[in-house]
Amino acid sequence: MSSSEKTIERLTKTIETQVKTIEAMSNELALLREQVADLTEKLSKKSSPKTKRHHKQMNLFDDQW
């Protein structure tokens, strides 16, 4: 096997490894994006009732009584 053939074989293996790594990282990124979306939705659902206040409801810390 010539030197250039060895180089081509080595580079081919490197590319195959990199493709597998990219695929794995892409899958992980998709899962992480789903988690962020789910957690963001949960967080916004938790905080929304607390931030809404009826106009008749008094705020304990308001100076206007």
C-alpha positions in Angstrom: 0.0 0.0 0.0 1.4 3.3 -1.0 1.8 6.3 1.2 -1.0 8.2 -0.4 -3.3 5.2 -0.1 -2.6 5.0 3.6 -3.3 8.7 3.9 -6.6 8.4 2.1 -7.6 5.4 4.3 -6.6 7.3 7.5 -8.6 10.4 6.3 -11.6 8.3 5.4 -11.7 6.8 8.9 -11.3 10.3 10.4 -14.2 11.5 8.3 -16.4 8.5 9.3 -15.6 9.2 13.0 -16.5 12.8 12.6 -19.8 12.1 10.9 -20.8 9.8 13.7 -19.8 12.4 16.3 -21.8 15.1 14.4 -24.8 12.8 14.3 -24.6 12.1 18.0 -24.2 15.8 18.9 -27.1 16.8 16.6 -29.3 14.3 18.4 -28.2 15.5 21.8 -28.8 19.1 20.7 -32.3 18.3 19.6 -33.1 16.6 22.9 -31.6 19.6 24.8 -33.7 22.0 22.8 -36.8 20.0 23.7 -35.9 20.1 27.3 -35.4 23.9 27.2 -38.7 24.3 25.5 -40.5 22.1 28.1 -38.8 23.8 31.0 -39.5 27.3 29.6 -43.2 26.3 29.2 -43.4 25.0 32.8 -41.7 28.1 34.1 -44.0 30.4 32.3 -47.1 28.4 33.5 -45.9 28.6 37.1 -45.2 32.3 37.1 -48.2 33.5 35.1 -50.9 33.2 37.9 -48.6 35.0 40.3 -48.1 37.9 38.1 -51.8 38.4 37.3 -53.6 40.5 39.9 -57.2 41.6 39.8 -57.6 45.4 39.9 -59.7 45.1 43.1 -57.0 43.1 44.9 -54.7 45.2 47.2 -51.0 44.9 47.2 -49.6 44.5 50.7 -46.7 46.7 49.8 -48.6 49.5 48.1 -48.5 52.8 50.0 -51.9 53.7 48.8 -54.5 52.4 51.2 
